[in-house]
Amino acid sequence: MAKITMMGTGNALATKCYNTCFVMDNGKDKLLVDAGGGNGILTRLEQAHISAGDIHDIYITHAHTDHLLGAIWMVRVFIQRHLNATYQGHLNVWSHEKVLRILDFNLRNMLTARQYKEIGNCVFFHEVKAGDEIDCASFHLQVFDILSTKERQFGFITVVDGKRIACLGDEPVHPDNEALVSNADYLMCEAFCLYADRDRFHPYEKRHSTVQDAARLAERLGVPNLILYHTEDKTLPVRKQTYTAEAVANYHGRVFVPDDLEEIEI
């Protein structure tokens, strides 16, 4: 069964849920997309009954703390298991140059010399550029620049079990990319808050969008499935209900407002 398991669904400063990241599973391999802001990724994987050793590929969209720092812990765990001879294989980290440079700097200064020597031995960094098509294990990704004015960020399109999935990162889709993602079966899109709460959470000042914005985008593009993530956490107890209600008022497809650890079957 192909599925997406949400490790986290919150924005950068969320404390009541983990930062947005997820595992894509095509029945053969698992791909971790972003890793959140700390070692909470290890807890979430454990709670989802996913062994960190089953993750051989990590794709990082951009260099913000809530997406990148969890990768330090993933690399750390992988290297330690490799050194302890409790795990064999390689870990591949895919991203653009800035992300890999920051990741390498932190690992070089945070790991022991013995651990850091494993970079290039059991852990490999792969630089990607906009327009690249890459194979992360059995996942074929078409990489695109989301054209952020805030921080360079790469989304991607992939096909899982015959379904085309477009991951937009954590900003609204740029008009120049709309044609690229318009034929997706699933649109993974950030929704910082309800449109009704825009004056409370100020999404536009942060280069984010609302549920209404994301729903209208999906409706305009004709995408049949919309997955909303990277949200505020102040309304978490009613988030699924209220976000879904605002989305379906503007969109005729299926709406997913997942909680942390929720699985979405593809």
N, C-alpha and C positions, 0 to 999 in steps of 0.2 A: 504494500500500500504506500503510495507516494503521499507525503505530508509535509507541512511546515509546522514546527513546534516553536512557539514564541518563548524565548528565554526571558525576555523583558519587553515591556510595552510603554514605558514611561519616557519622559523627556530628560534633559541633562540633570536637572536638580530634583528629580523624583526621589522620594524616600519611602513611599508606601508601596512601590513596585520597582522592579529593576529597570535599568536603562534599556532602550529598545535594541534588541538583537534577536536572532532566530537561527534555527537549524533547519535546513532543507534536506529532506530524505527522499531519495528516488527509489528506495528499495534495495539499492546496491551500495551507495556511498552516502556520506553525510557531509554537508557543507555548512560551516558556521559563518554567518554573515554578521560582521561586527561582533564585539565582545563585551560591550558595556564598559562601565567605569572602574572596575576593580575585581577582586577575587569573588565577588558575588556570582560571577559566571560559573565558578566551580560548584557553588551551591545549587544554582539553577540546573546545571547539567545533572547533578546527582539526583535532584528532585524529579527530573524528567526521565530518570533511569537511562541516561545516555553516558557511557563511559567517555572521559576525556580522551582516552586512547583510541576511541572510534572516530575521532575528528582528525582527519589528515590534511584538511584544507580549510583555511580561514581567508575570507574576503573582507577587507576593511574599506569602507566607503570614503572615510575622510579622517582627519587628524584631531578632531575634537575629543576631549577627555572621555566623554560618555560613550564613545565608539571604539576608542583605541586602547585605553589602559587595561582593559580586561585581557587583551591579547598578550600582554607581558606575563600574566599569570598562566595563560595557556601554554606559552613557550616554556616557561619555568617548569611547569609540571611535566611537560613532554620530555624535556632534557633530563630531568631528575630520574624519570622512569627509564629512560634510555641508559643513563649511567649506571643505574641499579640493575640493568639487564632484565628488567621486568616488562620491557616493551621493545618491540622491533618495528622498524619502518621509518618513514619520514613524515615531517610536518611541513606543509607548504603555506606560506603567507603571501597573499596577493594584494597589491595595492599600488598607488602611484608613488612617485619618488619621495615626496615629502613625508608621507606616512611611514615608509620604510626607513627613511633617515632618522626620524624621531624614535621609532621603535628600536632601531639598532643602537642609538645613543643611550637610551634608557637601559637596554639589556647590557650593554658594555659597562655601564657604571653601576648596575644593580646586581648583576650576577657575579659569582666567583669566576676567577680566570679559567678554572677547569670547566665550569658550566658554559662560559661564553665561547670556548673553543669548539663547542658543538654546533655553533652557527656555521652553516656551510658543510656540516657533516651529517647531522640528522634533522636539522631545521634549515629550510631554504626560503629566501626572500625572492619574490618574482615581481619585477616592476611592470606595471601595465600602463598603457596610454589610451587616450580616448580613441575609439574606433577599433581597438584590438578585439580579436576573438580568441578566447583562451579556454583551455580544458582544465578545469579543477576536478581531478579524478574523472568521474563520468558525467560531470556537469559541463555543458558547453555554454559559455557566457559571452554575450556580446556587450562590451563595455562602452558606456557613453558618459561624457562630461555633462553633469546636470546644469552647467553654466551658472553656478552660484556666484554672487558678487560678494559673499561673505567668507567662504573657505572652499578651496578647490575640492570637488567631491565627484566621485564616479558612481553612477548607478549601473544597472545591468539588466539585460533581458536573457532569460533562459527558458528552455522547454523541459518540463517535467511531466512524464507520463502523457505526452502529447498535448499538454496545456502550456501555453505561452505566458510566462510570468514576468512582469516588469516591476523592478524594485527602483523606486525613485529617490532613495536616500531619505533625508529628513527635511527637504524643502519642497515647495510647490514645483510642479513641472514647468519648465521654461517653455514659452510658446514655440521656440525653435525645435523642441524635442517632442512636441505633441504627435506629429506624424509617426515618429519612431515607435511610440508606445500605444498608438491608437488601435492596433490589432491584437492587443494583449487579451488573454482570457482572465487573468488576475492582475489587478493593479494594487501594488503595495505602496500606500501613500500616507504621509504624515498628516495628522490633524491635531493641532496643538490644543484646541479647545472647541467648544460649541461656538457657533456664530453668535448665539444669544449671550455668550459670556465674553465676547471680544473686548469689551471695555474693562473687564476684570483682569484678563490675562495678557492682553496686548500682543497678540500673535504677529501682527503685521510689522511691528517695530523690530521683531526678532527674525524677520524673513521666514515666517511660518504661515500656515493657513488654518482655516477652521473646518469643521465637519461639513458645513454647507458648501464651502469652496471645493473641497475634495469630492463631494458627491456630485456637484454640478459639473466638475471636470470629467468624472467618470461617465456621467450621462451624456455629455457632449461628445466624448470619444467613443461611446457605444461599447464600453467595456462591461462584460456581464457580471464580474465579481470584483468587489472593492474591499480591501483589507486596510483598516485604519490603525495607525500606531503612533508612537512618539508623542504621547498626550501628557497633559497636566495630570497630577494625581490627587488634587484636592477634592475631586468629585468621584473618586474611585468606587465607592459603594453603589453609585447609580450610573456610572459611566456607560456600561453596556446598554442600558435601557435608554438613556437620554441621547447618547451619540447615535444609536440606531434610529431613534425616532426622527432626529434632525436629518439624518442621511436619507431615509426612505421618503421624506417629504420632498426631496430634490432629485431622487434617483430611483430607477425602476429595476435595477439589478439586485443581486444578493449582496448583503452588507455583513462584514465580519468586524466586530469590535472585540478582539480577543483579550483575555486576561493573561497574565504571566502563566506559562506552562500549558496554555491551551493549544491543542492540536487542530490544524485545519487540513482536512483531507483534500487532496488535489484530484 
